[in-house]
């Protein structure tokens, strides 16, 4: 079992940057896979980026080269650095964790709005 608490997000102009953080209740490096998902109004939730316990990362084509997923051992967080933000990045962003034999765990969601 794991609890996930997100922070960050907010309103930013196009071309700006934001950083999302997700604090986990257990050693983040012990979790086999974690990721960031997003859901825009009227759309399905989609995977933005993921990272395995071994540090292997994957990204949606739409964010490659702009977003970076990482883990921070000092404060046991999963982070998403988002640069060169576009209006189409506007969504609620969710942190997620996959543990063997359990349903996916989700954070509470953070609103990211990209608008001038």
Backbone as JSON Lines, residues from 0, in Angstrom:
{"i":0,"aa":"X","n":[0.85,-1.19,0.0],"ca":[0.0,0.0,0.0],"c":[0.89,1.24,0.0]}
{"i":1,"aa":"X","n":[0.38,2.31,-0.63],"ca":[1.14,3.56,-0.67],"c":[0.16,4.72,-0.78]}
{"i":2,"aa":"X","n":[0.46,5.8,-0.08],"ca":[-0.28,7.05,-0.22],"c":[0.56,8.03,-1.01]}
{"i":3,"aa":"X","n":[-0.11,8.78,-1.87],"ca":[0.57,9.73,-2.76],"c":[-0.05,11.11,-2.57]}
{"i":4,"aa":"X","n":[0.78,12.1,-2.31],"ca":[0.31,13.46,-2.11],"c":[1.04,14.38,-3.08]}
{"i":5,"aa":"X","n":[0.29,15.04,-3.94],"ca":[0.87,15.89,-4.96],"c":[0.96,17.34,-4.51]}
{"i":6,"aa":"X","n":[1.9,18.05,-5.11],"ca":[2.02,19.49,-4.91],"c":[2.55,20.11,-6.2]}
{"i":7,"aa":"X","n":[2.39,21.41,-6.29],"ca":[2.8,22.11,-7.5],"c":[1.59,22.38,-8.37]}
{"i":8,"aa":"X","n":[1.82,22.66,-9.62],"ca":[0.72,23.01,-10.5],"c":[0.35,24.47,-10.38]}
{"i":9,"aa":"X","n":[-0.66,24.86,-11.15],"ca":[-1.1,26.25,-11.12],"c":[-1.29,26.8,-12.52]}
{"i":10,"aa":"X","n":[-1.25,28.12,-12.6],"ca":[-1.47,28.82,-13.86],"c":[-0.13,29.35,-14.39]}
{"i":11,"aa":"X","n":[0.13,29.13,-15.66],"ca":[1.37,29.58,-16.28],"c":[1.08,30.01,-17.71]}
{"i":12,"aa":"X","n":[1.87,30.96,-18.19],"ca":[1.71,31.41,-19.57],"c":[2.35,30.42,-20.53]}
{"i":13,"aa":"X","n":[1.89,30.4,-21.77],"ca":[2.53,29.54,-22.78],"c":[4.03,29.81,-22.86]}
{"i":14,"aa":"X","n":[4.81,28.73,-22.94],"ca":[6.26,28.84,-22.95],"c":[6.88,28.79,-21.58]}
{"i":15,"aa":"X","n":[6.07,28.84,-20.55],"ca":[6.57,28.83,-19.18],"c":[6.85,27.43,-18.67]}
{"i":16,"aa":"X","n":[7.23,27.36,-17.39],"ca":[7.6,26.09,-16.76],"c":[6.86,25.91,-15.45]}
{"i":17,"aa":"X","n":[6.64,24.65,-15.11],"ca":[6.07,24.27,-13.81],"c":[6.72,22.97,-13.38]}
{"i":18,"aa":"X","n":[6.68,22.74,-12.06],"ca":[7.21,21.49,-11.52],"c":[6.16,20.88,-10.61]}
{"i":19,"aa":"X","n":[5.84,19.62,-10.87],"ca":[4.93,18.86,-10.01],"c":[5.75,17.9,-9.15]}
{"i":20,"aa":"X","n":[5.31,17.74,-7.91],"ca":[5.95,16.78,-7.01],"c":[4.91,15.85,-6.42]}
{"i":21,"aa":"X","n":[5.33,14.66,-6.12],"ca":[4.45,13.64,-5.54],"c":[5.21,12.95,-4.42]}
{"i":22,"aa":"X","n":[4.76,13.17,-3.19],"ca":[5.38,12.55,-2.02],"c":[4.73,11.2,-1.76]}
{"i":23,"aa":"X","n":[5.56,10.19,-1.58],"ca":[5.06,8.83,-1.35],"c":[5.27,8.42,0.11]}
{"i":24,"aa":"X","n":[4.4,7.54,0.59],"ca":[4.45,7.12,1.99],"c":[5.4,5.95,2.21]}
{"i":25,"aa":"X","n":[5.99,5.43,1.15],"ca":[6.99,4.37,1.26],"c":[8.16,4.72,0.36]}
{"i":26,"aa":"X","n":[9.29,4.03,0.56],"ca":[10.49,4.28,-0.22],"c":[10.17,4.28,-1.71]}
{"i":27,"aa":"X","n":[10.37,5.42,-2.32],"ca":[9.95,5.58,-3.71],"c":[10.76,4.69,-4.65]}
{"i":28,"aa":"X","n":[11.97,4.34,-4.26],"ca":[12.8,3.5,-5.12],"c":[12.43,2.03,-5.01]}
{"i":29,"aa":"X","n":[11.52,1.71,-4.07],"ca":[11.06,0.33,-3.93],"c":[9.79,0.07,-4.75]}
{"i":30,"aa":"X","n":[9.22,1.13,-5.31],"ca":[7.99,0.99,-6.09],"c":[8.36,0.61,-7.52]}
{"i":31,"aa":"X","n":[7.85,-0.52,-8.03],"ca":[8.28,-1.01,-9.34],"c":[8.1,-0.02,-10.48]}
{"i":32,"aa":"X","n":[6.99,0.71,-10.46],"ca":[6.75,1.67,-11.53],"c":[5.91,2.81,-11.01]}
{"i":33,"aa":"X","n":[6.25,4.02,-11.45],"ca":[5.47,5.2,-11.11],"c":[5.32,6.05,-12.36]}
{"i":34,"aa":"X","n":[4.32,6.91,-12.33],"ca":[4.12,7.73,-13.51],"c":[3.26,8.93,-13.25]}
{"i":35,"aa":"X","n":[3.2,9.78,-14.24],"ca":[2.31,10.94,-14.24],"c":[1.32,10.77,-15.39]}
{"i":36,"aa":"X","n":[0.05,10.95,-15.06],"ca":[-1.02,10.92,-16.04],"c":[-1.69,12.29,-16.05]}
{"i":37,"aa":"X","n":[-2.45,12.54,-17.09],"ca":[-3.23,13.77,-17.12],"c":[-4.58,13.52,-17.78]}
{"i":38,"aa":"X","n":[-5.53,14.35,-17.39],"ca":[-6.87,14.26,-17.96],"c":[-7.39,15.66,-18.22]}
{"i":39,"aa":"X","n":[-7.63,15.94,-19.49],"ca":[-8.2,17.22,-19.89],"c":[-9.72,17.08,-19.95]}
{"i":40,"aa":"X","n":[-10.45,18.19,-19.83],"ca":[-11.91,18.13,-19.88],"c":[-12.42,17.43,-21.13]}
{"i":41,"aa":"X","n":[-13.29,16.46,-20.94],"ca":[-13.88,15.75,-22.06],"c":[-12.99,14.71,-22.7]}
{"i":42,"aa":"X","n":[-11.82,14.48,-22.13],"ca":[-10.88,13.5,-22.7],"c":[-10.56,12.41,-21.7]}
{"i":43,"aa":"X","n":[-10.03,11.32,-22.22],"ca":[-9.63,10.22,-21.35],"c":[-8.3,10.53,-20.67]}
{"i":44,"aa":"X","n":[-8.1,9.91,-19.54],"ca":[-6.82,10.05,-18.84],"c":[-5.73,9.39,-19.69]}
{"i":45,"aa":"X","n":[-4.58,10.06,-19.79],"ca":[-3.5,9.54,-20.61],"c":[-2.18,9.56,-19.85]}
{"i":46,"aa":"X","n":[-1.31,8.63,-20.2],"ca":[0.01,8.58,-19.61],"c":[0.88,9.69,-20.18]}
{"i":47,"aa":"X","n":[1.53,10.43,-19.3],"ca":[2.45,11.5,-19.71],"c":[3.89,11.01,-19.67]}
{"i":48,"aa":"X","n":[4.26,10.4,-18.54],"ca":[5.63,9.91,-18.37],"c":[5.63,8.86,-17.28]}
{"i":49,"aa":"X","n":[6.57,7.92,-17.38],"ca":[6.69,6.88,-16.37],"c":[8.15,6.59,-16.09]}
{"i":50,"aa":"X","n":[8.39,5.97,-14.93],"ca":[9.75,5.59,-14.54],"c":[9.67,4.3,-13.74]}
{"i":51,"aa":"X","n":[10.59,3.39,-14.02],"ca":[10.63,2.13,-13.28],"c":[11.58,2.26,-12.1]}
{"i":52,"aa":"X","n":[11.59,1.24,-11.25],"ca":[12.47,1.24,-10.09],"c":[13.94,1.26,-10.52]}
{"i":53,"aa":"X","n":[14.21,0.81,-11.75],"ca":[15.58,0.83,-12.27],"c":[15.92,2.13,-12.98]}
{"i":54,"aa":"X","n":[14.94,3.04,-13.03],"ca":[15.21,4.34,-13.63],"c":[14.94,4.44,-15.12]}
{"i":55,"aa":"X","n":[14.28,3.44,-15.69],"ca":[13.94,3.48,-17.11],"c":[12.71,4.39,-17.29]}
{"i":56,"aa":"X","n":[12.84,5.36,-18.18],"ca":[11.77,6.34,-18.38],"c":[11.12,6.2,-19.74]}
{"i":57,"aa":"X","n":[9.85,6.56,-19.8],"ca":[9.12,6.64,-21.06],"c":[8.31,7.93,-21.05]}
{"i":58,"aa":"X","n":[8.06,8.46,-22.24],"ca":[7.31,9.7,-22.38],"c":[6.3,9.6,-23.52]}
{"i":59,"aa":"X","n":[5.18,10.29,-23.34],"ca":[4.25,10.45,-24.45],"c":[4.93,11.29,-25.52]}
{"i":60,"aa":"X","n":[4.62,11.01,-26.78],"ca":[5.25,11.75,-27.88],"c":[5.0,13.26,-27.75]}
{"i":61,"aa":"X","n":[3.85,13.61,-27.22],"ca":[3.47,15.02,-27.14],"c":[4.31,15.83,-26.15]}
{"i":62,"aa":"X","n":[5.03,15.14,-25.25],"ca":[5.81,15.88,-24.24],"c":[7.3,15.6,-24.33]}
{"i":63,"aa":"X","n":[7.71,14.73,-25.23],"ca":[9.13,14.41,-25.35],"c":[9.94,15.67,-25.63]}
{"i":64,"aa":"X","n":[11.05,15.8,-24.9],"ca":[11.91,16.96,-25.07],"c":[11.47,18.17,-24.26]}
{"i":65,"aa":"X","n":[10.29,18.11,-23.67],"ca":[9.79,19.24,-22.87],"c":[9.61,18.88,-21.4]}
{"i":66,"aa":"X","n":[9.22,17.65,-21.12],"ca":[8.95,17.2,-19.76],"c":[10.04,16.22,-19.33]}
{"i":67,"aa":"X","n":[10.34,16.24,-18.03],"ca":[11.31,15.3,-17.46],"c":[10.77,14.72,-16.17]}
{"i":68,"aa":"X","n":[10.72,13.39,-16.1],"ca":[10.29,12.7,-14.88],"c":[11.54,12.29,-14.11]}
{"i":69,"aa":"X","n":[11.46,12.42,-12.77],"ca":[12.62,12.07,-11.97],"c":[12.18,11.7,-10.55]}
{"i":70,"aa":"X","n":[13.09,11.09,-9.82],"ca":[12.85,10.76,-8.42],"c":[13.91,11.43,-7.56]}
{"i":71,"aa":"X","n":[13.52,11.87,-6.39],"ca":[14.43,12.56,-5.48],"c":[14.5,11.78,-4.18]}
{"i":72,"aa":"X","n":[15.68,11.22,-3.9],"ca":[15.81,10.38,-2.71],"c":[15.8,11.22,-1.43]}
{"i":73,"aa":"X","n":[16.17,12.5,-1.52],"ca":[16.28,13.32,-0.31],"c":[14.92,13.58,0.34]}
{"i":74,"aa":"X","n":[13.9,13.74,-0.48],"ca":[12.58,13.94,0.11],"c":[11.56,12.91,-0.36]}
{"i":75,"aa":"X","n":[12.08,11.84,-1.0],"ca":[11.23,10.71,-1.39],"c":[10.06,11.14,-2.27]}
{"i":76,"aa":"X","n":[10.38,11.89,-3.31],"ca":[9.33,12.39,-4.19],"c":[9.56,11.97,-5.64]}
{"i":77,"aa":"X","n":[8.45,11.88,-6.35],"ca":[8.44,11.73,-7.8],"c":[8.15,13.11,-8.36]}
{"i":78,"aa":"X","n":[8.92,13.54,-9.34],"ca":[8.77,14.89,-9.86],"c":[8.53,14.89,-11.36]}
{"i":79,"aa":"X","n":[7.88,15.94,-11.82],"ca":[7.69,16.14,-13.25],"c":[8.02,17.6,-13.55]}
{"i":80,"aa":"X","n":[9.14,17.81,-14.22],"ca":[9.52,19.14,-14.65],"c":[8.93,19.38,-16.03]}
{"i":81,"aa":"X","n":[8.15,20.42,-16.15],"ca":[7.45,20.71,-17.4],"c":[7.93,22.06,-17.94]}
{"i":82,"aa":"X","n":[8.57,22.02,-19.08],"ca":[9.07,23.22,-19.74],"c":[8.35,23.46,-21.06]}
{"i":83,"aa":"X","n":[8.49,24.67,-21.57],"ca":[7.88,25.02,-22.86],"c":[6.42,24.61,-22.92]}
{"i":84,"aa":"X","n":[5.69,24.96,-21.88],"ca":[4.3,24.52,-21.77],"c":[3.43,25.15,-22.85]}
{"i":85,"aa":"X","n":[2.45,24.38,-23.29],"ca":[1.52,24.79,-24.34],"c":[0.1,24.76,-23.77]}
{"i":86,"aa":"X","n":[-0.8,25.51,-24.37],"ca":[-2.2,25.47,-23.91],"c":[-2.77,24.06,-23.9]}
{"i":87,"aa":"X","n":[-2.36,23.22,-24.83],"ca":[-2.87,21.85,-24.88],"c":[-2.34,20.97,-23.75]}
{"i":88,"aa":"X","n":[-1.41,21.47,-22.96],"ca":[-0.96,20.75,-21.76],"c":[-1.9,20.97,-20.57]}
{"i":89,"aa":"X","n":[-2.86,21.85,-20.74],"ca":[-3.82,22.12,-19.66],"c":[-4.61,20.86,-19.33]}
{"i":90,"aa":"X","n":[-4.58,20.48,-18.05],"ca":[-5.24,19.25,-17.6],"c":[-5.07,19.13,-16.1]}
{"i":91,"aa":"X","n":[-5.76,18.14,-15.54],"ca":[-5.47,17.72,-14.18],"c":[-4.42,16.61,-14.27]}
{"i":92,"aa":"X","n":[-3.34,16.78,-13.53],"ca":[-2.24,15.83,-13.56],"c":[-2.28,14.95,-12.3]}
{"i":93,"aa":"X","n":[-2.1,13.65,-12.52],"ca":[-2.17,12.67,-11.43],"c":[-0.87,11.89,-11.34]}
{"i":94,"aa":"X","n":[-0.38,11.75,-10.14],"ca":[0.72,10.86,-9.83],"c":[0.15,9.45,-9.64]}
{"i":95,"aa":"X","n":[0.89,8.42,-10.06],"ca":[0.39,7.05,-9.93],"c":[1.53,6.11,-9.56]}
{"i":96,"aa":"X","n":[1.16,5.04,-8.84],"ca":[2.15,4.04,-8.44],"c":[1.57,2.65,-8.67]}
{"i":97,"aa":"X","n":[2.39,1.76,-9.22],"ca":[1.99,0.38,-9.5],"c":[2.76,-0.57,-8.58]}
{"i":98,"aa":"X","n":[2.0,-1.31,-7.77],"ca":[2.58,-2.33,-6.9],"c":[2.04,-3.69,-7.31]}
{"i":99,"aa":"X","n":[2.83,-4.76,-7.16],"ca":[2.37,-6.08,-7.58],"c":[1.08,-6.5,-6.88]}
{"i":100,"aa":"X","n":[0.12,-7.0,-7.68],"ca":[-1.08,-7.57,-7.11],"c":[-2.08,-6.6,-6.52]}
{"i":101,"aa":"X","n":[-1.9,-5.31,-6.81],"ca":[-2.83,-4.3,-6.28],"c":[-3.3,-3.39,-7.4]}
{"i":102,"aa":"X","n":[-4.47,-2.77,-7.21],"ca":[-4.87,-1.74,-8.18],"c":[-3.9,-0.57,-8.16]}
{"i":103,"aa":"X","n":[-3.86,0.17,-9.24],"ca":[-3.0,1.35,-9.32],"c":[-3.4,2.35,-8.23]}
{"i":104,"aa":"X","n":[-2.4,2.93,-7.58],"ca":[-2.65,3.98,-6.6],"c":[-2.53,5.33,-7.29]}
{"i":105,"aa":"X","n":[-3.39,6.26,-6.85],"ca":[-3.44,7.59,-7.47],"c":[-3.26,8.69,-6.43]}
{"i":106,"aa":"X","n":[-2.63,9.78,-6.87],"ca":[-2.63,10.99,-6.07],"c":[-3.96,11.71,-6.25]}
{"i":107,"aa":"X","n":[-4.07,12.86,-5.57],"ca":[-5.35,13.57,-5.55],"c":[-5.58,14.41,-6.8]}
{"i":108,"aa":"X","n":[-4.53,14.64,-7.6],"ca":[-4.66,15.43,-8.81],"c":[-4.26,16.87,-8.59]}
{"i":109,"aa":"X","n":[-3.59,17.45,-9.58],"ca":[-3.15,18.85,-9.54],"c":[-3.53,19.53,-10.85]}
{"i":110,"aa":"X","n":[-4.18,20.67,-10.74],"ca":[-4.59,21.39,-11.94],"c":[-3.4,22.15,-12.52]}
{"i":111,"aa":"X","n":[-3.19,21.98,-13.8],"ca":[-2.21,22.76,-14.54],"c":[-2.96,23.48,-15.66]}
{"i":112,"aa":"X","n":[-2.87,24.79,-15.66],"ca":[-3.53,25.61,-16.67],"c":[-2.5,26.45,-17.4]}
{"i":113,"aa":"X","n":[-2.45,26.31,-18.72],"ca":[-1.51,27.07,-19.54],"c":[-2.34,28.05,-20.38]}
{"i":114,"aa":"X","n":[-2.21,29.32,-20.04],"ca":[-3.04,30.33,-20.69],"c":[-2.4,31.7,-20.56]}
{"i":115,"aa":"X","n":[-2.61,32.52,-21.57],"ca":[-2.12,33.9,-21.51],"c":[-3.21,34.82,-20.98]}
